[in-house]
Structures are given as C-alpha cells and as structure tokens.
Amino acid sequence: MSKLEPHPLSKLFPQILPEDFDKLAGDIKLHGLHHPIVLYQGKILDGNNRYRACEDAGIKARFVEFKGNDAQARNYVISANICHQNADQREREAVKGERQRRRSLAHWRR
C-alpha cells in the first residue's frame, strides 16, 4: 500500500506533540497496534498519529473502512477525538495521583 494521506475531516484536530508521538511510536513498537486506522474515501479518517507511529516503529498497520456519509464521518472524528482527549486527561490524572500516593508511602516508610 502506498503512503496514505490524512482525510480533510481528520484535520479538525491537531497532531499530538512530538514527545507524545515518540511515546506512542515506542509503545506501538513494544506492544503493537491495538486500534486499527480508520480509512474513508481512501484517506485516513482516524489514526493519523498511529499510522505515522507504525511507520516510525516499522510495524505493519491494520485498517478498517468507515461506512457512512460525510456528516457521519465528521461526527465520528469529533466523537473519537473528544473521547480520546478526555481519556488521556483522565489517565494523566490517575498516573499523577498514583505517583503522589507512592511518594507519600515512601516518605512514611523512612
């Protein structure tokens, strides 16, 4: 398959930061691709960062084809990215809370 381009609808949201991209590529290299890249009209509707990370990590990407019209594709992009960004924030907060808890436990053990 030749190099895929982002679908214009996927550009509603920005690419991830370089340091986050490096983490994503490292994770995909270590654990593989968990979520397939979603294609629409021969372009990437969802998964631009995962696709680039797969290329970077030398991992073969998996694809699924979005079935729907332009309005449904737009709604899909918005829904997928808003949920993803909210999950990322929750995950960061959970990790931060766990780190604080461990530091507190380590302090009391001294």
Secondary structure, DSSP 8 states (H G I E B T S, - for coil): -----B-GGGGGS----HHHHHHHHHHHHHH--SS-EEEETTEEEE-HHHHHHHHHHT----EEE--S-HHHHHHHHHHHHHHHHHHHHHHHHHHHHHHHHHHHHHHHH-
